[in-house]
């Protein structure tokens, strides 16, 4: 199974990082209020970054690494 680490840009221009096995389904969950509580106060706009991993453990480690980055570093990652 493939796991994805992703970053979503939200309506207030903030960046949300998460993991999933299905990017399209997860984005729809966020859009309809069935995803993270983070999106109760803001709306997801689009997925601006994703990368695949072969297992959940690797994806979780990478998610943590990305969450530790500064906004500027996340923006550089998105552009790369």
C-alpha positions in Angstrom: 0.0 0.0 0.0 1.2 3.5 -0.9 1.1 6.2 1.8 1.1 9.9 0.9 2.3 12.9 2.8 0.6 16.0 1.6 0.3 19.8 2.3 -3.0 21.6 1.7 -3.2 25.4 1.4 -6.3 26.7 3.2 -8.5 29.7 2.7 -6.6 31.7 5.3 -3.4 31.0 3.4 -2.1 28.6 6.1 -0.6 25.2 5.3 -1.9 21.9 6.7 0.2 18.7 6.6 -1.2 15.2 6.8 -0.9 11.6 5.6 -3.3 9.3 3.8 -3.5 6.3 1.4 -6.0 8.2 -0.9 -5.4 11.9 -1.7 -8.6 12.5 -3.5 -10.8 10.9 -0.9 -9.0 12.7 2.0 -9.3 16.1 0.3 -13.0 15.5 -0.2 -13.3 14.6 3.5 -11.6 17.9 4.4 -13.9 19.8 2.1 -17.1 18.3 3.6 -16.1 18.7 7.2 -15.4 15.0 7.8 -11.6 15.5 7.9 -9.4 17.3 10.4 -10.8 19.7 13.0 -8.3 22.2 11.5 -10.7 22.8 8.7 -13.7 23.6 10.8 -12.6 27.2 11.0 -11.1 27.5 7.5 -11.6 25.8 4.1 -9.1 23.7 2.2 -8.3 25.3 -1.2 -5.9 22.8 -2.9 -3.2 20.2 -2.4 0.0 22.0 -3.0 2.5 19.2 -2.3 2.5 15.4 -2.0 5.0 12.6 -1.9 4.6 8.9 -1.7 6.0 6.4 0.7 6.0 2.6 0.9 4.6 2.3 4.4 2.9 4.2 7.1 5.9 4.5 9.3 8.0 6.2 6.7 5.1 8.6 5.9 4.6 9.4 9.6 8.3 10.2 10.0 8.2 12.5 7.0 5.0 14.2 8.1 6.7 15.0 11.4 9.7 16.3 9.6 7.6 18.6 7.5 5.6 19.8 10.4 8.8 20.9 12.1 9.8 23.1 9.1 9.2 26.9 9.1 6.7 28.3 6.7 9.5 29.5 4.5 11.0 26.1 4.4 7.6 24.5 3.6 7.2 27.0 0.7 10.6 26.0 -0.6 9.6 22.4 -0.4 6.4 23.1 -2.3 8.3 24.9 -5.1 10.9 22.1 -5.4 
